[in-house]
């Protein structure tokens, strides 16, 4: 069965990496818009019945590919929503830990003060010299007794105030922790819901791809022309964007940092796509690969493509440099890749694929480039 490439993070199908193009044939959504003129040479020698069959299969493949592309958009958005929910959950967990630490610190402080005061009282009682001086019956200095008595009252009063303050603080902190735990529950529910939605969409896409594979198996005679047309359409889009006029200057460049980020990303070629992943040698999703690679260059980026676009300075496509980021979908919310130079980019594409280098893609919902 022929492999079908769909763009889980980018919202549409994409080409395979250059290193795999010789062993893997690719189908893109552009197949669905192959004009009748492009298939006439093939259909010219076919019977009218075969032509009708091919036309019917092509229409069926077109419908299936559109459904797969739509599912890919959902998967991409769900993947990045999952990353966002995990970030929020981690933040709430940190606040809960801080609150617990504050409560424990306050309790320790008051407990320590109580121990010191009890120790002082016992020492005073057991010390003959001190007791004698503090008791007016045995002390020749009434003023020293009064001062000692006043000090004891002040110390006791300070402890009472400290205990009262602790109680008030603990009530407030416990209420805060309760509120945070409620938020934690909501955030965890959001993470679980995003994961469940992604699993359902994944299953739906797998079924569609299986059906599409059967249809495309019957359209083998049209494959090469469809691929050539898809490449031509993408090339036209890319050339159009590259030659269009840009009316803003590029941001400052740190070529060394960009090169380090590219080298780090390329060291992970072949590592599988893992939803929400950011673990070298184990798995990445699109924004996880970018965040990790730029982290190796000393630049911190959030693990969410939309937030990465917000944290990047816009770059004209005509001024792209290695390490610059390429964003897809509204606000960059669906996919992110990294430019490596020479008209190529590196990305963690979708479930079932691995980190690869592929041709620069400026269609498929491309919305702009940015420099961290």
LINDAKA-V136337 format. One record per backbone hydrogen bond with DSSP energy under -0.5 kcal/mol. CO is the residue of the C=O (numbers start at 1). NH is the residue of the N-H. If there is no record, write none. Layout:
# LINDAKA-V136337
co=CO nh=NH
co=CO nh=NH
This chain:
# LINDAKA-V136337
co=4 nh=6
co=6 nh=8
co=7 nh=11
co=17 nh=20
co=17 nh=21
co=18 nh=21
co=20 nh=23
co=20 nh=24
co=28 nh=31
co=29 nh=32
co=30 nh=33
co=31 nh=34
co=35 nh=38
co=35 nh=39
co=36 nh=39
co=36 nh=40
co=37 nh=40
co=39 nh=43
co=40 nh=44
co=42 nh=45
co=43 nh=46
co=47 nh=51
co=48 nh=52
co=49 nh=53
co=50 nh=54
co=51 nh=55
co=52 nh=56
co=53 nh=57
co=54 nh=58
co=55 nh=59
co=56 nh=60
co=57 nh=61
co=58 nh=62
co=59 nh=63
co=60 nh=64
co=61 nh=65
co=62 nh=66
co=63 nh=67
co=64 nh=68
co=65 nh=69
co=66 nh=70
co=67 nh=71
co=68 nh=72
co=69 nh=73
co=70 nh=74
co=71 nh=75
co=72 nh=76
co=73 nh=77
co=74 nh=78
co=75 nh=79
co=76 nh=80
co=77 nh=81
co=78 nh=82
co=79 nh=83
co=80 nh=84
co=81 nh=85
co=82 nh=86
co=83 nh=87
co=84 nh=88
co=85 nh=89
co=86 nh=90
co=87 nh=91
co=88 nh=92
co=89 nh=93
co=90 nh=94
co=91 nh=95
co=92 nh=96
co=93 nh=97
co=94 nh=98
co=95 nh=99
co=96 nh=100
co=97 nh=101
co=98 nh=102
co=99 nh=103
co=100 nh=104
co=101 nh=105
co=102 nh=106
co=103 nh=107
co=104 nh=108
co=105 nh=109
co=106 nh=110
co=107 nh=111
co=108 nh=112
co=109 nh=113
co=110 nh=114
co=111 nh=115
co=112 nh=116
co=113 nh=117
co=114 nh=118
co=115 nh=119
co=116 nh=120
co=117 nh=121
co=118 nh=122
co=119 nh=123
co=120 nh=124
co=121 nh=125
co=122 nh=126
co=123 nh=127
co=126 nh=128
co=127 nh=131
co=128 nh=132
co=129 nh=133
co=130 nh=134
co=131 nh=135
co=134 nh=136
co=135 nh=138
co=135 nh=139
co=140 nh=142
co=141 nh=145
co=142 nh=146
co=143 nh=147
co=144 nh=148
co=145 nh=149
co=146 nh=150
co=147 nh=151
co=148 nh=152
co=149 nh=153
co=150 nh=154
co=151 nh=155
co=152 nh=156
co=153 nh=157
co=154 nh=158
co=155 nh=159
co=156 nh=160
co=157 nh=161
co=158 nh=162
co=159 nh=163
co=160 nh=164
co=161 nh=165
co=162 nh=166
co=163 nh=167
co=164 nh=168
co=165 nh=169
co=166 nh=170
co=167 nh=171
co=168 nh=172
co=169 nh=173
co=170 nh=174
co=171 nh=175
co=172 nh=176
co=173 nh=177
co=174 nh=178
co=175 nh=179
co=176 nh=180
co=177 nh=181
co=178 nh=182
co=179 nh=183
co=180 nh=184
co=181 nh=185
co=182 nh=186
co=183 nh=187
co=184 nh=188
co=185 nh=189
co=186 nh=190
co=187 nh=191
co=188 nh=192
co=189 nh=193
co=190 nh=194
co=191 nh=195
co=192 nh=196
co=193 nh=197
co=194 nh=198
co=195 nh=199
co=196 nh=200
co=197 nh=201
co=198 nh=202
co=199 nh=203
co=200 nh=204
co=201 nh=205
co=202 nh=206
co=203 nh=207
co=204 nh=208
co=205 nh=209
co=206 nh=210
co=207 nh=211
co=208 nh=212
co=209 nh=213
co=210 nh=214
co=211 nh=215
co=212 nh=216
co=213 nh=217
co=214 nh=218
co=215 nh=218
co=216 nh=219
co=217 nh=220
co=219 nh=222
co=219 nh=223
co=220 nh=223
co=222 nh=226
co=223 nh=227
co=224 nh=228
co=225 nh=229
co=226 nh=230
co=227 nh=231
co=228 nh=232
co=229 nh=233
co=230 nh=234
co=231 nh=235
co=232 nh=236
co=233 nh=237
co=234 nh=238
co=235 nh=239
co=236 nh=240
co=237 nh=241
co=238 nh=242
co=239 nh=243
co=240 nh=244
co=241 nh=244
co=253 nh=255
co=254 nh=258
co=255 nh=259
co=256 nh=260
co=257 nh=261
co=258 nh=262
co=259 nh=263
co=260 nh=264
co=261 nh=265
co=262 nh=266
co=263 nh=267
co=265 nh=268
co=266 nh=269
co=268 nh=271
co=271 nh=355
co=272 nh=284
co=274 nh=277
co=277 nh=285
co=278 nh=280
co=279 nh=282
co=279 nh=283
co=283 nh=279
co=284 nh=274
co=285 nh=289
co=286 nh=290
co=287 nh=291
co=288 nh=292
co=289 nh=293
co=290 nh=294
co=291 nh=295
co=292 nh=296
co=293 nh=297
co=294 nh=297
co=294 nh=299
co=295 nh=298
co=298 nh=300
co=302 nh=304
co=304 nh=308
co=305 nh=309
co=306 nh=310
co=307 nh=311
co=309 nh=312
co=313 nh=371
co=315 nh=369
co=316 nh=319
co=317 nh=320
co=321 nh=324
co=324 nh=339
co=325 nh=370
co=326 nh=337
co=327 nh=367
co=327 nh=368
co=328 nh=334
co=328 nh=335
co=329 nh=332
co=330 nh=333
co=335 nh=328
co=337 nh=326
co=338 nh=346
co=339 nh=323
co=341 nh=344
co=343 nh=360
co=344 nh=340
co=344 nh=341
co=345 nh=358
co=346 nh=338
co=347 nh=349
co=347 nh=356
co=349 nh=9
co=350 nh=353
co=353 nh=273
co=355 nh=270
co=356 nh=347
co=357 nh=18
co=358 nh=345
co=360 nh=362
co=363 nh=366
co=365 nh=329
co=368 nh=327
co=369 nh=315
co=370 nh=325
co=371 nh=313
